[in-house]
């Protein structure tokens, strides 16, 4: 194991709560999350595994931090589970103090080892009770519940946490769960746009709360993580250049444009019409400028997006996708991530996820 060398930057490792912590029933998680429910459905997980143990980050906390220190890591981005803080999720439900204590101990351990905590508030880990009560991200009711959860985290951890990521890759929440049915909850051609809209409003209102209530005292930085990969046009024809931009608009621009420009990409508005929710003028005032930093997650999968995205006349979520893919890893140039959308061109950012997505099972596709 060789330690990392760096010159003044952050060498960050990241982990998502449902994928790594485990310990879903060890006193700090009193109710099912959507992932617990999803993993119990036959055929959903290829090898039948669940989130009850995963990497056991909860049980191996000190050992894991010691390994990071040995590697030379000086920052660690991890997510907090909503259910460990408010098990039933809602703004009128009690706080779980044992969960608060767990994360405070975790943050103390990181700082004692000179590792900067970067905290994500939502990494696809929704309390199941919220979905059961009103449909989760499909209902604007979730905005107030999420903001209350964020307020608790800002209040209880913010004296030591100076870097906040409100949402990790919201495209996954909207598209994989509600568009393609690959993770909790369902498959739909209309729901992704509603989900994303409520996610953006939740993000913006949480940021507004932080700026109004905590920013002057604690001086933290707050932002969002967006994911995607550069879509290279098949050739330089106007049709394929536009198709490439449409693809990027539908992945990163879908979230970046409202957050930085106050409106959805024109290509989405033209394609979707009234299927795309509309921000009120009051909401635009909150949404626009609601991030001071964007983390761009880059996941090379051995594919190069080519040809057509959103074919003419198609408004279904995935039904309009017509792409050819190669397995050339060199097709993914991370430098091209810097020109993905007009909205992100001048935004401070880092790229934390220089990772390779692989399922680990021969003959399967991620």
C-alpha positions as CSV (number, residue, x, y, z in Angstrom):
1,X,0.0,0.0,0.0
2,X,1.6,3.3,-1.1
3,X,0.6,6.6,0.4
4,X,-0.8,9.3,-1.9
5,X,1.3,12.4,-2.6
6,X,-0.4,15.7,-3.2
7,X,0.5,19.4,-3.6
8,X,-2.0,21.4,-1.6
9,X,-5.2,19.8,-3.0
10,X,-7.7,17.4,-1.4
11,X,-7.2,13.7,-1.9
12,X,-10.6,12.5,-1.1
13,X,-12.2,9.1,-0.7
14,X,-16.0,8.8,-0.7
15,X,-18.6,6.4,0.5
16,X,-22.4,6.2,0.4
17,X,-24.4,5.2,3.5
18,X,-26.4,2.3,2.0
19,X,-23.5,0.8,0.1
20,X,-21.0,0.7,2.9
21,X,-22.1,1.1,6.5
22,X,-24.4,-1.9,7.2
23,X,-25.7,-2.1,10.8
24,X,-29.2,-1.3,9.7
25,X,-30.7,-2.8,12.9
26,X,-28.0,-2.0,15.5
27,X,-29.8,0.7,17.4
28,X,-29.1,3.5,15.0
29,X,-31.6,2.7,12.3
30,X,-35.1,2.0,13.7
31,X,-37.0,1.6,10.6
32,X,-36.7,0.2,7.1
33,X,-35.1,2.3,4.4
34,X,-36.2,1.9,0.8
35,X,-33.1,-0.1,0.2
36,X,-34.0,-2.7,2.8
37,X,-37.4,-3.1,1.2
38,X,-35.8,-3.2,-2.3
39,X,-33.2,-5.8,-1.4
40,X,-35.9,-8.1,0.0
41,X,-37.7,-8.3,-3.3
42,X,-36.8,-11.5,-5.2
43,X,-34.6,-11.0,-8.2
44,X,-33.8,-7.4,-7.5
45,X,-30.2,-8.1,-6.4
46,X,-28.2,-10.5,-8.6
47,X,-26.5,-12.4,-5.8
48,X,-29.2,-11.9,-3.2
49,X,-27.1,-9.7,-0.9
50,X,-28.6,-6.9,1.2
51,X,-27.6,-3.6,2.9
52,X,-27.7,-5.2,6.4
53,X,-23.9,-5.6,6.5
54,X,-22.2,-4.5,3.2
55,X,-18.7,-3.3,4.0
56,X,-19.5,-3.0,7.7
57,X,-18.1,0.5,7.8
58,X,-20.2,1.1,10.9
59,X,-18.3,-1.7,12.8
60,X,-14.9,-1.0,11.3
61,X,-14.9,2.7,11.6
62,X,-11.6,3.3,13.4
63,X,-9.8,0.7,11.3
64,X,-11.1,2.3,8.1
65,X,-10.0,5.8,9.2
66,X,-6.6,4.4,10.1
67,X,-6.3,2.9,6.6
68,X,-7.2,6.3,5.0
69,X,-4.6,8.0,7.1
70,X,-2.0,5.4,6.0
71,X,-2.9,6.1,2.4
72,X,-2.4,9.8,2.8
73,X,-6.0,10.8,2.4
74,X,-6.7,14.3,3.7
75,X,-10.4,14.5,3.1
76,X,-13.3,12.0,3.3
77,X,-16.7,12.5,1.7
78,X,-19.4,10.3,3.4
79,X,-23.1,10.4,3.5
80,X,-25.5,10.6,6.5
81,X,-28.5,8.3,6.6
82,X,-31.7,10.2,7.0
83,X,-33.2,7.3,9.0
84,X,-30.3,7.4,11.5
85,X,-31.2,11.0,12.3
86,X,-35.0,11.0,12.0
87,X,-36.1,7.3,11.7
88,X,-39.6,8.1,10.4
89,X,-38.3,11.0,8.3
90,X,-41.0,13.6,8.8
91,X,-40.5,17.1,10.3
92,X,-42.8,16.3,13.2
93,X,-41.1,13.1,14.2
94,X,-38.4,12.8,17.0
95,X,-34.6,12.9,16.5
96,X,-32.7,9.8,17.2
97,X,-29.9,10.8,19.5
98,X,-27.9,7.6,19.1
99,X,-27.6,8.3,15.4
100,X,-26.4,11.8,16.2
101,X,-23.8,10.4,18.6
102,X,-22.5,7.9,16.0
103,X,-21.8,10.6,13.4
104,X,-20.3,12.9,15.9
105,X,-17.9,10.2,17.0
106,X,-17.1,9.5,13.3
107,X,-16.4,13.1,12.6
108,X,-14.2,13.4,15.7
109,X,-12.2,10.3,14.6
110,X,-11.6,11.8,11.1
111,X,-10.4,15.1,12.5
112,X,-8.2,13.4,15.1
113,X,-6.4,11.9,12.1
114,X,-6.2,15.2,10.2
115,X,-8.9,14.1,7.6
116,X,-11.4,16.7,6.6
117,X,-15.0,15.6,6.7
118,X,-17.1,16.4,3.6
119,X,-20.7,15.4,4.4
120,X,-23.4,14.4,1.9
121,X,-27.0,14.6,3.2
122,X,-28.7,12.4,0.6
123,X,-27.1,9.5,-1.2
124,X,-30.2,7.7,-2.5
125,X,-31.2,6.6,1.0
126,X,-34.8,7.6,1.7
127,X,-36.8,6.6,4.8
128,X,-39.4,4.0,3.7
129,X,-42.0,5.7,5.9
130,X,-41.8,8.8,3.8
131,X,-42.5,6.9,0.6
132,X,-45.4,5.0,2.3
133,X,-47.0,8.2,3.7
134,X,-47.0,10.4,0.6
135,X,-44.9,8.9,-2.2
136,X,-41.5,10.3,-1.3
137,X,-39.9,12.5,-4.0
138,X,-43.1,12.5,-6.0
139,X,-44.8,14.8,-3.5
140,X,-43.7,18.4,-2.8
141,X,-44.5,17.6,0.8
142,X,-41.0,16.1,1.0
143,X,-39.3,19.5,0.7
144,X,-40.2,20.6,4.2
145,X,-39.3,17.2,5.6
146,X,-35.9,17.3,3.9
147,X,-35.1,20.8,5.0
148,X,-35.9,19.9,8.6
149,X,-33.5,16.9,8.4
150,X,-30.9,19.2,6.8
151,X,-31.3,21.7,9.6
152,X,-30.7,19.1,12.2
153,X,-27.5,18.0,10.5
154,X,-26.3,21.6,10.1
155,X,-27.0,22.3,13.7
156,X,-25.5,19.2,15.3
157,X,-22.5,18.6,13.0
158,X,-21.8,22.0,11.5
159,X,-19.4,23.2,14.2
160,X,-16.9,20.7,12.8
161,X,-18.1,20.1,9.2
162,X,-17.3,22.9,6.8
163,X,-18.0,21.2,3.5
164,X,-21.6,20.1,2.6
165,X,-22.9,18.2,-0.4
166,X,-26.7,18.3,-0.2
167,X,-27.4,15.7,-2.9
168,X,-25.2,13.0,-4.4
169,X,-26.0,12.4,-8.1
170,X,-29.7,13.3,-8.1
171,X,-29.9,12.0,-11.7
172,X,-29.7,8.5,-10.2
173,X,-32.6,9.2,-7.8
174,X,-34.8,10.4,-10.6
175,X,-33.8,8.2,-13.5
176,X,-32.7,4.9,-12.0
177,X,-35.5,4.7,-9.5
178,X,-38.4,6.3,-11.3
179,X,-37.3,6.1,-14.9
180,X,-35.6,2.8,-15.4
181,X,-36.7,0.9,-12.3
182,X,-33.1,-0.3,-11.6
183,X,-33.2,0.9,-7.9
184,X,-36.0,1.8,-5.5
185,X,-38.8,2.5,-6.5
186,X,-40.6,2.0,-9.8
187,X,-40.3,2.4,-13.6
188,X,-42.2,5.3,-15.2
189,X,-42.0,7.7,-18.2
190,X,-43.4,10.7,-16.3
191,X,-42.2,10.4,-12.7
192,X,-38.5,11.2,-13.2
193,X,-39.2,14.9,-14.1
194,X,-41.4,15.3,-11.0
195,X,-38.9,13.7,-8.7
196,X,-36.0,15.8,-10.0
197,X,-38.1,19.0,-9.6
198,X,-38.8,18.2,-6.0
199,X,-35.1,17.3,-5.4
200,X,-34.0,20.6,-6.8
201,X,-36.4,22.5,-4.6
202,X,-35.2,20.5,-1.6
203,X,-31.6,21.2,-2.4
204,X,-32.3,24.9,-2.9
205,X,-34.3,25.4,0.2
206,X,-31.7,23.5,2.3
207,X,-29.0,25.8,0.9
208,X,-31.1,28.9,1.6
209,X,-31.6,27.7,5.2
210,X,-27.8,27.2,5.7
211,X,-26.9,30.6,4.2
212,X,-29.5,32.4,6.4
213,X,-29.0,30.5,9.7
214,X,-25.4,29.2,9.7
215,X,-23.2,30.6,7.0
216,X,-22.1,33.8,8.8
217,X,-21.1,31.9,12.0
218,X,-19.5,28.8,10.5
219,X,-18.4,29.9,7.0
220,X,-18.9,26.5,5.4
221,X,-19.1,25.7,1.7
222,X,-22.2,24.1,0.3
223,X,-23.0,22.4,-3.0
224,X,-24.1,19.4,-5.0
225,X,-22.6,16.4,-6.8
226,X,-23.7,15.8,-10.4
227,X,-22.8,12.8,-12.5
228,X,-22.4,12.0,-16.1
229,X,-20.0,11.3,-18.9
230,X,-19.1,13.3,-22.0
231,X,-21.2,12.5,-25.0
232,X,-19.1,12.6,-28.2
233,X,-21.0,13.4,-31.4
234,X,-20.8,10.6,-33.9
235,X,-19.6,13.1,-36.4
236,X,-19.7,16.9,-36.9
237,X,-23.0,17.1,-38.6
238,X,-25.4,19.5,-36.9
239,X,-27.9,16.7,-36.2
240,X,-25.3,14.7,-34.2
241,X,-23.8,17.6,-32.5
242,X,-27.2,18.6,-31.3
243,X,-28.0,15.1,-30.2
244,X,-24.8,15.0,-28.1
245,X,-25.8,18.3,-26.4
246,X,-29.3,17.0,-25.8
247,X,-27.9,14.0,-24.0
248,X,-25.7,16.2,-21.8
249,X,-28.7,18.5,-21.1
250,X,-30.8,15.5,-20.1
251,X,-28.2,14.3,-17.6
252,X,-26.2,17.2,-16.1
253,X,-28.0,20.2,-17.5
254,X,-31.3,18.8,-16.1
255,X,-30.0,19.8,-12.6
256,X,-27.1,22.3,-13.3
257,X,-29.1,24.7,-15.4
258,X,-31.8,25.4,-12.8
259,X,-29.3,25.6,-10.0
260,X,-27.0,28.0,-11.8
261,X,-29.3,29.6,-14.4
262,X,-32.7,29.4,-12.9
263,X,-34.3,27.4,-15.7
264,X,-34.3,24.0,-17.3
265,X,-32.4,23.4,-20.6
266,X,-34.3,24.6,-23.6
267,X,-33.9,21.2,-25.2
268,X,-35.8,19.6,-22.3
269,X,-38.5,22.2,-22.4
270,X,-39.0,21.7,-26.1
271,X,-39.1,17.9,-25.9
272,X,-41.3,17.5,-22.8
273,X,-43.7,20.4,-22.9
274,X,-46.1,20.3,-20.0
275,X,-44.6,17.1,-18.7
276,X,-41.7,19.1,-17.3
277,X,-42.7,20.9,-14.1
278,X,-42.4,24.7,-14.0
279,X,-40.7,26.7,-11.2
280,X,-42.7,29.7,-9.9
281,X,-41.0,33.1,-9.8
282,X,-40.6,32.7,-6.1
283,X,-39.0,29.3,-6.5
284,X,-36.6,30.6,-9.2
285,X,-35.3,33.1,-6.7
286,X,-34.5,30.3,-4.3
287,X,-33.2,27.8,-6.8
288,X,-31.0,30.1,-8.9
289,X,-27.5,30.2,-7.5
290,X,-28.1,27.6,-4.9
291,X,-24.6,26.1,-5.0
292,X,-21.1,27.5,-4.5
293,X,-19.4,24.3,-5.5
294,X,-20.2,21.5,-7.9
295,X,-18.6,18.1,-7.7
296,X,-18.7,16.3,-11.0
297,X,-18.7,12.6,-10.7
298,X,-16.9,10.9,-13.7
299,X,-17.7,7.2,-14.2
300,X,-15.9,5.7,-17.2
301,X,-17.8,2.5,-18.2
302,X,-16.0,1.6,-21.3
303,X,-18.7,3.2,-23.4
304,X,-18.8,6.1,-25.8
305,X,-22.2,7.7,-26.3
306,X,-22.8,8.3,-30.0
307,X,-25.5,9.2,-32.4
308,X,-29.0,10.0,-31.2
309,X,-30.4,10.9,-27.8
310,X,-34.1,11.9,-27.6
311,X,-35.1,11.1,-31.2
312,X,-37.5,13.5,-32.8
313,X,-41.1,13.0,-31.8
314,X,-40.3,11.0,-28.7
315,X,-41.0,12.2,-25.2
316,X,-40.9,8.9,-23.2
317,X,-38.2,8.9,-20.5
318,X,-36.0,6.2,-22.0
319,X,-37.9,5.3,-25.1
320,X,-36.1,7.9,-27.2
321,X,-32.6,6.7,-26.4
322,X,-30.8,5.5,-29.5
323,X,-27.1,5.3,-29.0
324,X,-24.2,3.2,-30.2
325,X,-21.6,2.3,-27.6
326,X,-18.0,1.3,-27.9
327,X,-15.8,-0.3,-25.2
328,X,-12.9,2.0,-25.7
329,X,-12.0,3.5,-22.3
330,X,-9.9,6.1,-24.0
331,X,-13.2,7.5,-25.4
332,X,-13.8,9.1,-22.0
333,X,-11.6,12.2,-21.7
334,X,-12.2,13.7,-18.2
335,X,-11.0,17.1,-19.4
336,X,-14.2,17.2,-21.5
337,X,-16.3,17.2,-18.4
338,X,-15.3,20.8,-18.0
339,X,-17.4,21.8,-21.1
340,X,-20.5,19.7,-20.3
341,X,-23.0,22.5,-20.0
342,X,-23.1,26.3,-20.2
343,X,-24.3,26.3,-16.6
344,X,-21.2,24.6,-15.1
345,X,-18.6,26.3,-17.2
346,X,-17.5,28.8,-14.6
347,X,-18.4,27.0,-11.4
348,X,-15.7,25.9,-8.9
349,X,-15.6,22.1,-8.9
350,X,-13.7,19.0,-8.2
351,X,-14.1,15.5,-9.7
352,X,-14.3,13.0,-6.8
353,X,-15.2,9.9,-8.7
354,X,-12.5,8.8,-11.0
355,X,-13.7,5.3,-10.7
356,X,-14.5,2.3,-12.9
357,X,-18.0,0.9,-12.7
358,X,-18.0,-2.9,-12.8
359,X,-20.6,-5.3,-11.7
360,X,-18.2,-8.1,-10.8
361,X,-20.3,-10.8,-12.6
362,X,-19.2,-12.1,-16.0
363,X,-21.8,-11.5,-18.7
364,X,-23.6,-8.8,-16.8
365,X,-23.9,-5.2,-17.6
366,X,-23.9,-2.2,-15.3
